[in-house]
Amino acid sequence: MRARRMMVNEIQRKTAELQHAQIRRTRKRSAKPDSVPVDPVWSSCDYPGCDKAYRRKEHLKRHKQIFHGEGPNRFSCEFCGKDQFNRRDNLNNHRKLHARPNNRNRGVEFVADAVLVIEQEKRSRRRRAPPKAKQLKKRFLEYEADEL
């Protein structure tokens, strides 16, 4: 029993020594001599009436794209007029919400015409793209014909 207690004490001592050594190493690495704190540079929005400011320029850029309509590829919903979409896939997801009957208060109104438009677009996509299996079979047959 006594030998076991001595072994446990030895393990705990070594563990404590390793932890202290690791702490000393990290302190040496993180300590910067003569470091002076620098005030962050703020980028402010230049739109009239907007007083937003960001520490990173890319955040200001995103703010301007979202709230002030700057930037390329602005898409708007033909059912409600919302024009806050900078990507077509986000607009399409929003448009699909108009085609679902309101069973909860989602903030997007159900529009009966949206159901027809979205179904028609879905059907036209299906007609336009042939199945991949048929395309592969056609290529294989063309390849075999070229080999003969």
CNS distance restraints for C-alpha pairs under 8 A (distance, minus, plus):
assign (resid   1 and name CA) (resid   5 and name CA) 6.40 0.50 0.50
assign (resid   2 and name CA) (resid   6 and name CA) 6.27 0.50 0.50
assign (resid   3 and name CA) (resid   7 and name CA) 6.19 0.50 0.50
assign (resid   4 and name CA) (resid   8 and name CA) 6.23 0.50 0.50
assign (resid   5 and name CA) (resid   9 and name CA) 6.16 0.50 0.50
assign (resid   6 and name CA) (resid  10 and name CA) 6.13 0.50 0.50
assign (resid   7 and name CA) (resid  11 and name CA) 6.25 0.50 0.50
assign (resid   8 and name CA) (resid  12 and name CA) 6.19 0.50 0.50
assign (resid   9 and name CA) (resid  13 and name CA) 6.12 0.50 0.50
assign (resid  10 and name CA) (resid  14 and name CA) 6.25 0.50 0.50
assign (resid  11 and name CA) (resid  15 and name CA) 6.13 0.50 0.50
assign (resid  12 and name CA) (resid  16 and name CA) 6.17 0.50 0.50
assign (resid  13 and name CA) (resid  17 and name CA) 6.25 0.50 0.50
assign (resid  14 and name CA) (resid  18 and name CA) 6.20 0.50 0.50
assign (resid  15 and name CA) (resid  19 and name CA) 6.23 0.50 0.50
assign (resid  16 and name CA) (resid  20 and name CA) 6.22 0.50 0.50
assign (resid  17 and name CA) (resid  21 and name CA) 6.15 0.50 0.50
assign (resid  18 and name CA) (resid  22 and name CA) 6.14 0.50 0.50
assign (resid  19 and name CA) (resid  23 and name CA) 6.22 0.50 0.50
assign (resid  20 and name CA) (resid  24 and name CA) 6.23 0.50 0.50
assign (resid  21 and name CA) (resid  25 and name CA) 6.30 0.50 0.50
assign (resid  22 and name CA) (resid  26 and name CA) 6.33 0.50 0.50
assign (resid  23 and name CA) (resid  27 and name CA) 6.19 0.50 0.50
assign (resid  24 and name CA) (resid  28 and name CA) 6.29 0.50 0.50
assign (resid  25 and name CA) (resid  29 and name CA) 6.29 0.50 0.50
assign (resid  26 and name CA) (resid  30 and name CA) 6.06 0.50 0.50
assign (resid  27 and name CA) (resid  31 and name CA) 5.90 0.50 0.50
assign (resid  40 and name CA) (resid  55 and name CA) 6.68 0.50 0.50
assign (resid  41 and name CA) (resid  55 and name CA) 6.05 0.50 0.50
assign (resid  42 and name CA) (resid  53 and name CA) 6.11 0.50 0.50
assign (resid  42 and name CA) (resid  54 and name CA) 5.47 0.50 0.50
assign (resid  42 and name CA) (resid  55 and name CA) 4.65 0.50 0.50
assign (resid  42 and name CA) (resid  56 and name CA) 7.28 0.50 0.50
assign (resid  43 and name CA) (resid  53 and name CA) 5.41 0.50 0.50
assign (resid  43 and name CA) (resid  54 and name CA) 5.21 0.50 0.50
assign (resid  43 and name CA) (resid  55 and name CA) 6.04 0.50 0.50
assign (resid  43 and name CA) (resid  56 and name CA) 6.90 0.50 0.50
assign (resid  43 and name CA) (resid  57 and name CA) 6.20 0.50 0.50
assign (resid  43 and name CA) (resid  60 and name CA) 6.77 0.50 0.50
assign (resid  44 and name CA) (resid  51 and name CA) 7.05 0.50 0.50
assign (resid  44 and name CA) (resid  52 and name CA) 5.94 0.50 0.50
assign (resid  44 and name CA) (resid  53 and name CA) 4.10 0.50 0.50
assign (resid  44 and name CA) (resid  54 and name CA) 6.37 0.50 0.50
assign (resid  44 and name CA) (resid  60 and name CA) 7.28 0.50 0.50
assign (resid  45 and name CA) (resid  50 and name CA) 6.39 0.50 0.50
assign (resid  45 and name CA) (resid  51 and name CA) 6.34 0.50 0.50
assign (resid  45 and name CA) (resid  52 and name CA) 5.59 0.50 0.50
assign (resid  45 and name CA) (resid  53 and name CA) 6.06 0.50 0.50
assign (resid  45 and name CA) (resid  60 and name CA) 6.79 0.50 0.50
assign (resid  45 and name CA) (resid  64 and name CA) 7.61 0.50 0.50
assign (resid  46 and name CA) (resid  50 and name CA) 7.15 0.50 0.50
assign (resid  53 and name CA) (resid  60 and name CA) 7.15 0.50 0.50
assign (resid  54 and name CA) (resid  59 and name CA) 6.30 0.50 0.50
assign (resid  54 and name CA) (resid  60 and name CA) 5.88 0.50 0.50
assign (resid  55 and name CA) (resid  59 and name CA) 7.68 0.50 0.50
assign (resid  56 and name CA) (resid  60 and name CA) 6.80 0.50 0.50
assign (resid  57 and name CA) (resid  61 and name CA) 6.21 0.50 0.50
assign (resid  58 and name CA) (resid  62 and name CA) 6.15 0.50 0.50
assign (resid  59 and name CA) (resid  63 and name CA) 6.17 0.50 0.50
assign (resid  60 and name CA) (resid  64 and name CA) 6.24 0.50 0.50
assign (resid  61 and name CA) (resid  65 and name CA) 6.27 0.50 0.50
assign (resid  62 and name CA) (resid  66 and name CA) 6.14 0.50 0.50
assign (resid  63 and name CA) (resid  67 and name CA) 5.84 0.50 0.50
assign (resid  63 and name CA) (resid  68 and name CA) 7.49 0.50 0.50
assign (resid  64 and name CA) (resid  68 and name CA) 4.92 0.50 0.50
assign (resid  64 and name CA) (resid  69 and name CA) 6.48 0.50 0.50
assign (resid  64 and name CA) (resid  70 and name CA) 5.67 0.50 0.50
assign (resid  65 and name CA) (resid  69 and name CA) 5.00 0.50 0.50
assign (resid  65 and name CA) (resid  70 and name CA) 4.45 0.50 0.50
assign (resid  65 and name CA) (resid  71 and name CA) 5.61 0.50 0.50
assign (resid  65 and name CA) (resid  86 and name CA) 7.79 0.50 0.50
assign (resid  66 and name CA) (resid  70 and name CA) 7.49 0.50 0.50
assign (resid  66 and name CA) (resid  84 and name CA) 6.14 0.50 0.50
assign (resid  66 and name CA) (resid  85 and name CA) 7.81 0.50 0.50
assign (resid  66 and name CA) (resid  86 and name CA) 7.85 0.50 0.50
assign (resid  67 and name CA) (resid  84 and name CA) 7.58 0.50 0.50
assign (resid  69 and name CA) (resid  74 and name CA) 7.22 0.50 0.50
assign (resid  69 and name CA) (resid  84 and name CA) 7.37 0.50 0.50
assign (resid  72 and name CA) (resid  86 and name CA) 7.50 0.50 0.50
assign (resid  73 and name CA) (resid  86 and name CA) 5.62 0.50 0.50
assign (resid  73 and name CA) (resid  87 and name CA) 7.04 0.50 0.50
assign (resid  74 and name CA) (resid  83 and name CA) 6.86 0.50 0.50
assign (resid  74 and name CA) (resid  84 and name CA) 7.19 0.50 0.50
assign (resid  74 and name CA) (resid  85 and name CA) 5.87 0.50 0.50
assign (resid  74 and name CA) (resid  86 and name CA) 4.89 0.50 0.50
assign (resid  74 and name CA) (resid  87 and name CA) 7.45 0.50 0.50
assign (resid  75 and name CA) (resid  83 and name CA) 5.73 0.50 0.50
assign (resid  75 and name CA) (resid  84 and name CA) 7.05 0.50 0.50
assign (resid  75 and name CA) (resid  85 and name CA) 5.12 0.50 0.50
assign (resid  75 and name CA) (resid  86 and name CA) 6.04 0.50 0.50
assign (resid  75 and name CA) (resid  87 and name CA) 7.08 0.50 0.50
assign (resid  75 and name CA) (resid  88 and name CA) 6.72 0.50 0.50
assign (resid  75 and name CA) (resid  91 and name CA) 6.81 0.50 0.50
assign (resid  76 and name CA) (resid  81 and name CA) 5.92 0.50 0.50
assign (resid  76 and name CA) (resid  82 and name CA) 5.43 0.50 0.50
assign (resid  76 and name CA) (resid  83 and name CA) 3.88 0.50 0.50
assign (resid  76 and name CA) (resid  84 and name CA) 6.79 0.50 0.50
assign (resid  76 and name CA) (resid  85 and name CA) 6.44 0.50 0.50
assign (resid  76 and name CA) (resid  91 and name CA) 7.16 0.50 0.50
assign (resid  77 and name CA) (resid  81 and name CA) 4.97 0.50 0.50
assign (resid  77 and name CA) (resid  82 and name CA) 5.36 0.50 0.50
assign (resid  77 and name CA) (resid  83 and name CA) 6.36 0.50 0.50
assign (resid  77 and name CA) (resid  91 and name CA) 6.75 0.50 0.50
assign (resid  77 and name CA) (resid  94 and name CA) 7.85 0.50 0.50
assign (resid  77 and name CA) (resid  95 and name CA) 6.71 0.50 0.50
assign (resid  78 and name CA) (resid  82 and name CA) 7.98 0.50 0.50
assign (resid  79 and name CA) (resid  95 and name CA) 7.59 0.50 0.50
assign (resid  79 and name CA) (resid  98 and name CA) 7.58 0.50 0.50
assign (resid  79 and name CA) (resid 111 and name CA) 7.18 0.50 0.50
assign (resid  79 and name CA) (resid 114 and name CA) 7.17 0.50 0.50
assign (resid  85 and name CA) (resid  90 and name CA) 6.44 0.50 0.50
assign (resid  85 and name CA) (resid  91 and name CA) 5.86 0.50 0.50
assign (resid  86 and name CA) (resid  90 and name CA) 7.74 0.50 0.50
assign (resid  87 and name CA) (resid  91 and name CA) 6.61 0.50 0.50
assign (resid  88 and name CA) (resid  92 and name CA) 6.18 0.50 0.50
assign (resid  89 and name CA) (resid  93 and name CA) 6.23 0.50 0.50
assign (resid  90 and name CA) (resid  94 and name CA) 6.25 0.50 0.50
assign (resid  91 and name CA) (resid  95 and name CA) 6.12 0.50 0.50
assign (resid  92 and name CA) (resid  96 and name CA) 6.28 0.50 0.50
assign (resid  93 and name CA) (resid  97 and name CA) 6.75 0.50 0.50
assign (resid  94 and name CA) (resid  98 and name CA) 7.12 0.50 0.50
assign (resid  95 and name CA) (resid  99 and name CA) 7.07 0.50 0.50
assign (resid  95 and name CA) (resid 114 and name CA) 7.37 0.50 0.50
assign (resid  96 and name CA) (resid 100 and name CA) 6.88 0.50 0.50
assign (resid  96 and name CA) (resid 114 and name CA) 7.68 0.50 0.50
assign (resid  96 and name CA) (resid 118 and name CA) 7.20 0.50 0.50
assign (resid  97 and name CA) (resid 108 and name CA) 6.65 0.50 0.50
assign (resid  97 and name CA) (resid 109 and name CA) 7.99 0.50 0.50
assign (resid  97 and name CA) (resid 110 and name CA) 7.42 0.50 0.50
assign (resid  98 and name CA) (resid 108 and name CA) 6.30 0.50 0.50
assign (resid  98 and name CA) (resid 109 and name CA) 5.85 0.50 0.50
assign (resid  98 and name CA) (resid 110 and name CA) 4.62 0.50 0.50
assign (resid  98 and name CA) (resid 111 and name CA) 5.39 0.50 0.50
assign (resid  98 and name CA) (resid 112 and name CA) 7.97 0.50 0.50
assign (resid  98 and name CA) (resid 114 and name CA) 6.09 0.50 0.50
assign (resid  98 and name CA) (resid 115 and name CA) 7.63 0.50 0.50
assign (resid  99 and name CA) (resid 110 and name CA) 5.93 0.50 0.50
assign (resid  99 and name CA) (resid 111 and name CA) 6.10 0.50 0.50
assign (resid  99 and name CA) (resid 112 and name CA) 6.68 0.50 0.50
assign (resid  99 and name CA) (resid 113 and name CA) 7.89 0.50 0.50
assign (resid  99 and name CA) (resid 114 and name CA) 5.12 0.50 0.50
assign (resid  99 and name CA) (resid 115 and name CA) 4.58 0.50 0.50
assign (resid  99 and name CA) (resid 118 and name CA) 7.58 0.50 0.50
assign (resid 100 and name CA) (resid 110 and name CA) 6.16 0.50 0.50
assign (resid 100 and name CA) (resid 115 and name CA) 7.70 0.50 0.50
assign (resid 101 and name CA) (resid 110 and name CA) 5.45 0.50 0.50
assign (resid 102 and name CA) (resid 106 and name CA) 7.44 0.50 0.50
assign (resid 102 and name CA) (resid 109 and name CA) 7.15 0.50 0.50
assign (resid 102 and name CA) (resid 110 and name CA) 6.10 0.50 0.50
assign (resid 111 and name CA) (resid 115 and name CA) 7.26 0.50 0.50
assign (resid 112 and name CA) (resid 116 and name CA) 7.26 0.50 0.50
assign (resid 113 and name CA) (resid 117 and name CA) 6.35 0.50 0.50
assign (resid 114 and name CA) (resid 118 and name CA) 5.99 0.50 0.50
assign (resid 115 and name CA) (resid 119 and name CA) 6.10 0.50 0.50
assign (resid 116 and name CA) (resid 120 and name CA) 6.10 0.50 0.50
assign (resid 117 and name CA) (resid 121 and name CA) 6.24 0.50 0.50
assign (resid 118 and name CA) (resid 122 and name CA) 6.16 0.50 0.50
assign (resid 119 and name CA) (resid 123 and name CA) 6.24 0.50 0.50
assign (resid 120 and name CA) (resid 124 and name CA) 6.24 0.50 0.50
assign (resid 121 and name CA) (resid 125 and name CA) 6.25 0.50 0.50
assign (resid 122 and name CA) (resid 126 and name CA) 6.46 0.50 0.50
assign (resid 123 and name CA) (resid 127 and name CA) 6.43 0.50 0.50
assign (resid 124 and name CA) (resid 128 and name CA) 6.10 0.50 0.50
assign (resid 125 and name CA) (resid 129 and name CA) 6.38 0.50 0.50
assign (resid 126 and name CA) (resid 130 and name CA) 7.55 0.50 0.50
assign (resid 130 and name CA) (resid 134 and name CA) 7.02 0.50 0.50
assign (resid 130 and name CA) (resid 135 and name CA) 7.14 0.50 0.50
assign (resid 131 and name CA) (resid 135 and name CA) 6.65 0.50 0.50
assign (resid 132 and name CA) (resid 136 and name CA) 6.15 0.50 0.50
assign (resid 133 and name CA) (resid 137 and name CA) 6.18 0.50 0.50
assign (resid 134 and name CA) (resid 138 and name CA) 6.10 0.50 0.50
assign (resid 135 and name CA) (resid 139 and name CA) 6.26 0.50 0.50
assign (resid 136 and name CA) (resid 140 and name CA) 6.13 0.50 0.50
assign (resid 137 and name CA) (resid 141 and name CA) 6.19 0.50 0.50
assign (resid 138 and name CA) (resid 142 and name CA) 6.20 0.50 0.50
assign (resid 139 and name CA) (resid 143 and name CA) 6.07 0.50 0.50
assign (resid 140 and name CA) (resid 144 and name CA) 6.20 0.50 0.50
assign (resid 141 and name CA) (resid 145 and name CA) 6.15 0.50 0.50
assign (resid 142 and name CA) (resid 146 and name CA) 6.26 0.50 0.50
assign (resid 143 and name CA) (resid 147 and name CA) 6.38 0.50 0.50
assign (resid 144 and name CA) (resid 148 and name CA) 6.55 0.50 0.50
